[in-house]
Amino acid sequence: MNIAFLKNHLLLTLLLISLNSMVTAQTKPAIIPEPVLYTQGEGTFTIDAGTSIVIPQSHTELKPLAEHLNKWIAELNGTTLAIANGSEKSTSTISLLLNPSLNNINNDEGYQLSITKNKVILQARKPAGLFNGLQTFRQLLCQAGNGPQQQQLSLPVVEITDYPRFQWRGLMLDVSRHFFSTDFVKKFIDDMARYKYNVFHWHLTDDQGWRIEIKSLPRLTEVGAWRVPRTGRWWSYTAPQKDEKPTDGGYYTQEEIKEIVAYAAARNITVVPEIDVPGHSLAAIAAYPYLSATGYNYMVNPGSKFYNIDDNTLNPADDRVYAFLEKVMKEVAALFPGQYIHIGGDECTKYFWQRSAVVQDFMKQQGIKTEHELQSYFIKRMEKMVKKYQKKIIGWNEILEGGLAPDATVMSWQGVQGAIEAAKQGHKVILTPDMHTYLDLYQGDPLLEPDTYSMLRLKNSYLWNPVPAGVDSSLVLGGQGNLWTESVPSGKHAEYMTWPRALALAEVFWSPMTKQNWPGFQQKLPAHFKLLDQARINYSTAAFDILAIAKHDTQKQLLVSLETDIDGLAIYYTLDNTNPDTTSLKYTGTPVAIPNGMYQLRAQAFKGSVPAGKLLIAPRTELETRAK
């Protein structure tokens, strides 16, 4: 194994132990997302072989929740508790209660958790609230110093009243650009549930793959689910070659989809499928060429440049396209019991519509003046189609172009303007601006991170308000983090890109603004890194790494600023090609003037004498490029 990797891992472990000692010194456990009300008492509640989990006789549907809890306890020390139906029969009980009249929480996902020295009572209006309360219980259990060698487990005496700020708390996984197994999708859902997410947005179709079985259109998965294999940098791949076999890909059968939907529902998560139209449709067009205005035969795109080269847009002037979509939506609606189907609507090039005589004639016949209005015509037909199956549509903010469909919900990704415009028209909105929620972006300095594009630091995920200024908050359903996977080829890397930014977003979407606190969130990270380790969830520590920001002053002098997301770290650097330590030059906040002829800047963050992040080696050529 790489010695440098082991050394860095050891140093990070020492750092986390140091930071964790700071958290342990606090009396309050590190709960993410932060509860609405939390009161710490004196003493502990003990779980031992005599403790029982109690559910009311009239609510046997709560037994799966009791079994979830039993599983977590067994994972800690092998103890399996008795599950009793009826009233409490001992002084050491964990009771799960449904209380429809509970009036100190404001919705059905809230809960009240009371832990005394003798018993635990978790109550909520609905099972969803109990499930969320159990996630908090689980975090308390795992942070109380409990371990596999202990016969007894302990919990702090606390009173918690908690409920979510937003009803939509989502994560999106793109399975088109890279296919992920059903086992990984289930694990992704499990990881979401730990932090009270309740919407799994499943991006199932795009130019690089069609991942959902449609039985009435078998070529969608026979052809559209497969592309030629490529490795390297996305968009730099060579296009498919003649007679090259498409062997990379996969899809989910309808039985697998039903299984995943049920799996998610048991964890208080609704699955929202996305069928991305009318753009981003090359995989469908590869299967059925008549769907595009050009009618050409294309192969599924492997990640090579194709925009405005290959026609990836459905033809809105062809009734066969709507007959095709009718079949798709009928089967999709039957598979997903939630109220929404996401229809995409983003980044639809108008290039091929403008050059199609058929499309242009259709626009004249229909009195449609622009291609934006033509897209609006398409989206409105999609809405009517979906309504027949008692579903509502969601689209990316481009569905505003040319006029919004009457009952559409807008998911605003290009900043927040789309949400503002839609809300002004009385439409519900979901905030997912790329500068705060795009999990495929760099988490730290590109010299230290796997290749992608643009940047989203942990701090930027945390420090934002999903309700834009001037927008009626009642129209904001909530927010969502999006993991696009052009540069994410594996499940392990998908986790790395998701966490810990998804920890930050979980708190943004759940906790009231008054409970959101960036310094406090940082203090909670070490405890949750430990929980992620226990759950075998891969995560990034880029927040501890240095980001180098370069610019030129008016005299063309190269200046470099150094920063980390995590507060309280000291930064040391060298300009002589040696590795920095705590005796090196200390960064004071004033940009470093890089002397002419200097080959590279080296910098590292420290907590005391312990390195807190990876060593940054920044060649002068790279810094000069950044300064342009």
C-alpha angles and dihedrals in degrees: 000000000000109000093208090054091051091049093050091046091051092049091049090049090053089049093051091048088052093048092043090056087060090053093045088054087062117081095219117084118233105256120181119224095033112243123241094237126014128175121180118212135190124278134005142273114235125217115202139146090288094058117103135196110230127203125174117263089234093056107054088150085080092067093093088057090051089050091052089054092046090052092053092049091048090051089057101049110348095257118142115198127212115254110218129192116216137021126349112282101178138035093245105066140137107209125197110199136180111215113176091184095057100133105180095074121067103216146019094268094060126097144186118225121192119183117183130168091267108034149005123228119189114181136172141158094249138015089258089065092048090051091053091047090053090056089058090045088052093053091049090049094050094047099048095087092264118155145169094268095058122096090197128049123205136207129192119251104254143153115215130181112183143165136158126267092214133034093215113062106160148169123196125211119195108212095170100074089046125010119233125198124249089248091057093046089054091049090049088053091048090052091049091051092057089067099040099257110157107185126065108192106201113201097204105166137040142127093293100050148352106222107178125081113237105187095200090053105042096169090069089076099023090058109004096054095060135068137168114277118257136169129190132057119349114252090020094080120113115251119256112286127224112280092004110146119237103225102149118092144042142201143220119255117224090252090054090049092051089050093051093045090053091045090054094045090056086058097048092257125131117209114223112193121212122210101181113218153201091004125031088048104122094117090056091045091051087058096042111021093187089073094078128068091238095050091209124152111250135173122230108275114253096197099288122132111277110139109134087359100076117032108245096167128100116238108250091193096062120086089204088069091058091046087053092049091047089060092046096048094045092057094039092051090052092053099048117054094191120106097245139071116186111219099185107218094180133133094002109171115220092198097103095040089055091053097045116097089199093055094044092050090049091053091053091048092051096042091243109155104189139026089244088059088048091056089049089053089053094048092049090053089050090052092053090048093051093045089064087068093048093255134128126220129238121191138178115263093270088078085079089071112106094004133322123261110252100252102020123135115219124221105201114210104151093074118292102295093096090056091048093051094046093047091051086059090051097255126139116248140199118206117223105146113179094229090063109023112029103113095187092072128098113283094197143358110335089230088066102035137072113268119277134117138272121358142264116180122201090247092057091052090054103040104067140088116228090209107079118217112274095017121123102247091213088069094054107092091185140264145288143206115226126210109194110187110207087117097028109088100165144038092244091056091044088059091046091055094044102048134094092008088063088057089058093047091047089061093043091054098041111031125071115252090250090061096048111100124164097204090047092049090053090054090055095052099083092055091049094046084058091051091049089051091051090050091047092239113154113226142172127251093192090123087076093050127093123255115204116211116190133195140156122242123220089277092054090251112154111238125187127197119199126205145159130204092231115078125226098037122130118225122212125185144180134206097193099075093258124122114260125239133169091287092058127092110302119223109235100185095267112114113259115244107225111218120230111265094026109143102202146348118231121194140166137179121234136195101208104313095334119096107244100194146007122301111260116215109187117183115216090240090059093048091049089052091052091049093059 
